Every structure is written in C-alpha cells, then in structure tokens.
C-alpha cells in the first residue's frame, strides 16, 4: 500500500516570540508544501533530495543507522517524530519514505512542522492507525518541543489545519481572509532554537522590560485582527512596522533581514517585518505595487510571491485515489470542524 500526505508551510503575520509567552499570534498557511510518500518495506528507510537527507535506515527495535552523514537538525526531527509516534501507537510498520518539499529549509516558513505533520500522519495510517487531525497536531507539537526545547504549537497547528488563524497556546480561531503577501528569503538559515534562547536570555536579564515588549506585541496582534477583518491594508501595514520594531528590540533581526525590510518599504510596501524565529530566514511585506519584489532583490533577498489561507494536512491512498479526511476533534476551537 502506498500513502501520500502533505502539509503547508506558514507565515506568521503577527506575534512570533510573544506567542511562546502566552500572547496571541496570527498565522497563515502558504502555497508551499512538503510531501511525504510511504510504501511497504522491511525497515523504515527515509530519503529526501530536497532536504539533503539520504540513507536514514531505522530497524524496528534497534538503533537508528545512516548510510552517510546527514544534517543533524533535519534528521533530528525525523528521528524524534518516529520515536514520538512509536510511544503513541506502538510498533510502526516498515516503510520506504520519500520526502519532497518546496519550502526553503530553516527559513522561518514552518518547514519543520510541514515535515513532521505529514510524516506522522502517513506512518500512522500505513501502520493501521487513522489518527484524528488534532491527535496528529499534538504529536507534532511534542516533536517540536523535544527538538527545539520550547514550542508554542502554532507551526504544527497551521500545518495540520491550514487557513489563517488567531492562535494562543493550544487554542485557535479561524480568520477567513486572504492577505496579500510577498516573502523575502535572505538565503541565510534561521535557527529557532538559537533565537528562542536569545529571547530567554534577555527575559532573564530584563524581565519587566521584555514582558512589556511581549504585551505590546500582543496588543498589536489584536488590533491586526480588526484590520484584517476590515480589509484595511494601510492599518495592517502600520501595525506590521510596529511589530517589527519590537522584534528588533528582542535581538532576533539581522543585517540581511533589516536590508530587505528597508528596501521593500522604500519600494512601496505598506508594511514589512520578520516572519518566524528570525536571526536569518525570511521577511514578509504587504505589497502596494509590484516594485516590492524589486525592493527585496535590492535588499539582497529572493522574493517569493505566495498565496495565503491555503489548505492544511491532506492524506490519500494512491491505490483508490480517495482522499482520507482524518476525523477532526477541533482541538480547543469550541468543537468547530474544518476540513484540510
């Protein structure tokens, strides 16, 4: 039996870092995805040219083995996802796993969650366990917590359910909207773990000041919800610029990110900011005209036009081509159901 699953990347519009400390965030699924294909095999064998992961072999009940060196960070998400899933369902059937992705690695666009969620879903289904979407989301959250040391859960939530949501640690509400967006990729990887550690360091050194910054980001995020619902892009851009100023004070910006933000604003963007953990990765901009892409290039980045509010986790059996829409429990959304 062959199983295919996929999940979207994401862009955090408002609230990164503050969401780890209990404030809300607005996040949207984008039209960049990671695809996982699983078919029968004796062992669990994983390859991915896109993720530069080759030759991972896992024998049931034995140590992980590799045919050649792999990136520790990318491999650690795979190993941890399999470990967490085994703890949940028991033995995982042998499978040949091929992973494809058009999400830039370590870019702040949720590539890790977009890998972990469909990997868990496809291996579970291949082993005879059709987990609910909320169960998959929570298992993915556990993986990110183990690998990164901390996680708000926002990335695995959007990778599972898609759309655009207002998220606050464990609970979320759908915001029906399509926000125009251009992403600028710096070409430099972002380490979520390192960025989180830097913010924690500043929190320990100046707790009252940093808590005030987090509350400020939370207030900006709440105002942004109103602007989004009113389709007021001018207000949204202004709030985005305010959010960026506070992120800069947390120490998660960089010369490359600052350059793209400045040049995109000079080219006419209504607002621009870091998206994701920062210290590399990507920025987002609300375009007012096409010159924003040129501005990102002038700032040293790679412009990536994207669609927002895209679909979430999808899983299908290749033989019957029938979409397998997992049972949905709605998390803490008050029981509201939503297909991926």
N, C-alpha and C positions, 0 to 999 in steps of 0.2 A: 504494500500500500504506500502511495506517495501522498504527502501532505504539503501544502503550501500555506504560508502565513506571512502577513506583512503588517507593519505599523509605521505611522508617520513620524517625521521629525517635528520639532516645535520651535516657536519663537516666543520668548517671554516679552510681552509688550510693556508690562509694568510689574515691579515688585520683587525682582530677584534679590537674593540675600535676605531681605526683610521677611520673606515668606518662611525662612528657616526659623525665625524668631517670633512666629505667630501672626504676622501681618498677612493681608491678602495679596494675591498676585493675579494678573490677567495673562493668560497663555493661550496660544492658538496653534492648531495643527497646520503644518505646511505641506505642500505637494512634493516633498522629497521623502522617500521611504526606504526602509530596509526590508528585504525579502528573505525568508528562510524556507528552504525546501528540504524535506525529510523523506528518506525512503529506507526500506529494510536493509539491515546489515548485521553482522555478528557483533561488532563492537560499536561504540559511538565514535564516529570519525568526522572531524569538522575541518572544512576548508573554506577560505574566502579570499579571493584575489583583491577584492575591493578594500577589505580590512587588513590586508597583508598578513593574514593568518593562514598558515599551511601546516598540515601534518599533525594536528592535535588528535590523539587517539586515547580513548578512555575505555578501559576494560571494566565491566561490572564488578564491583567489589575490590578493585585494585587501584594502584596509584595512577595519576594522570601521566601520560607519556607524550613526548613530542618527537617528530622525526627531525626537526630542525628548530632553531631558536625562533621564538615568536615574541611580539611586543607584550611585555608583562601586563600593561594596563588593559589592552584589548582581551588578552587571554584570561585575565582575572575575572572579567565579567562573565565570560563563558563558563569557566570552572565553577564560579560561585552560583550561577543560575542553575547548573546541573545539580550541585550539592543541595541547594535550597529546595529544588523540585523533588529530589530523592527523599529529603526529610519529610516532605508533604505527602507524597503518593507511594513511596517505597521504590522498588526496582524500576528503572527506566529501560525499555526495550532497546536493543542495539539499533543504531540508525546511522546512515550516511547523511551528513548535514552539509548543505551548501548555502552560503550566505552571500547575498548581493546587496549593495547599498549605493544610493546616490547622495547620501548625506555626508558632508565633509567630517572627517574624524576629529574629535576634540575641538569642535568649532563653537560650542555653546548652543548647538541646534538639536540637542537631545539624541545624539547618535547612540549613546549607551542604552537608554531606555528603549529606543526603537529597535535595538538588537535583542535586549533581554526579554521584552514582552512577547514577540512572536516566537522566540526560541522556546520559552516556557510553554506557550500555548501549543506549538506544534509537537514538541516532545511528549507533552502530557497526552494529547489526543492520539498520537501514534502508539502510546503505551496503554490506551484504553480508558483514559480519564478525560472526560469533557468538562473541564473546569469552567465556572462562570467567569465572566469578564472581571467581576470585582475580585474574585479569588486570584486571577492572573495579575491584576493590578497590585494587590497586596504582596504577592510573592515577588514581583518585580521591585517593589519598594524595599523589601528586605534585602534583595541583592545589592541595590544601590547603597543602602545603609552600611552593609558589610564592607563593600569595596571602598566607598568614599569616606566612611567614618561618620557621616551625617547626611540626611536627605529629607527634604520637605515632602517628598512623594509626588510633587507636581509633574515631573517628567514622565513617570510611569502612568499617571492618571491620563494625561493627554495622549500618550502613545496607545493607551487602551481604548479610550472613548472618542478621541478626536474632537472636532468642533473648536469653539472658542469658549473658555470657561473662566469664571472667577473662582479662584482656589484659595482655601485657607486650611492648612494642615489637616488632611483627612476628609474634608468636606468640600463640595464644589457645586456651583450653579452654572447652567449653560447661559451664554450670552449669544443670542442669534445675530450675527453680524459678519461682514466681510470687510476687514480693514485693509486698505491698500498699503502695500509694504514693499520695500526693496531692502535686501540684505547685502551687507558688505563684508566679505570674508578677508581677514588680514593675511591669511596664508600661514599664520603662526598658531600653533596648537594652544588650547586652553586646558589647564588642569583644575577641575572642580575642587579636588581635594586641597590643592595648594591655596586656591582663592578662599575657600571656607576657613582654612587655618589662619590666613592673614586677617580675615574679619574677626575671628575669635580672639586673635592676639590683641587687636585694637579694642575689642569689647572688654577684655580683662584689664587693659591699661586705662581706659577711659569709659567705664560702664555707663555713666549717666549721659555722656555726650553721644555715644554710639546708640544707646537706646532711643534717644531723641531723634537721631537720624532715621532709625527704623520706623518710628512712629510717623515721621514726616513722609517717608516713602509710602506707608500705609494710607495716609490721608490723600496723597497724590493718586494712588491706585483707585480709591473710592470715587474721587472726582472724575477719573478717567472712564469709569463705568458709565457715568451720566453722559459724558461727551460722546462715547461710542454709541449709546442708545439714541442720541440726538443726531448722530452722524455729523458732529461738529469737529471737523478735522483740524481747524485752526486751534481750538482749545486743546484738542488731543496733542497736537504738536508742541504747544507751550508746556503742557504737563510733562511730556516726554523729555523736554530740555531740562525741566526742574528735576526730574528723576535722575537724569544723567549727572547733574551737579552733585547730588547726594551720593551716587555711586562712586564718583571720583573721590569724594572725601573718605570713602571706605577703603581706598587703596587698590581697587580692582581694575582700574583703567590701565592703559599703556600708551606709549608714543604712537604706535600704529593705529590703535583704536581712536585716539584723540584726533589724529590726522584725518581719518575717514569721516569722523563726525563733523569736524570743522569744514572740510571741503564740501560735504553734502549739504550743509546748511548754506554755505556760500553759493551753491548751485541752485538753491531754491527749495530745499526740503523744509517742510513745515515743522519738523522735529526730528531729532536723531539721538540715539543712545546705545549703550552696550546692550546686548541681549545674552543672557546666560551668565555663567560664573565670572567672565572677564579674564583679565591678565592674558589676553590673546583671544583668538576666536573671532567673533562677529559683532557687527553693529547692525541696527535696523534704522530705517529712515522712512518717514511718510512723504512720498513724492508729491510735489506740486506741479512738476513738469519733468520731461524726460532727461533733462540735464543732470538730474540727481545721480544717475548711473555714471555719467561722465565725472561728476564730482568725486564719487567713490574711487574711480580709477585714478584721478589726480591725487587722491589721498593715499594711494599705494595699495588699494584693495581690489578685490574681484567682486563686481556687482552680481547679485543673484536675484532676479525678479521671482517672486513666489506668489502663489495663491494661498489664502488663509482660510481657516474654518473647515479644513479638509477631513475626510473620513478617518476613523480610528482603526483598531485591530480588525483584520479580516483573515479568515482561515477557511480553506477548502480542501476537499479530497479531489485529487486530479482525475481519478477514475470516473466519477459520476459528475464532475464539474459543479457539484452542488455546493453553494456557499453554506458554511457551517456557522450560523449566527449563535454564538455561545449564549447560554442562559445569562440574564442580566439581573443583578440584585440591586443595582442603583446606588451602592455604597451608602453615603450619608446624604443623598440628594432628596430625601423625603420619599423614596420609593419610585421616583420617576424613571421610566425606562427609555433607553435610546439605543438604536442600532448603530453599529460601527460604520 
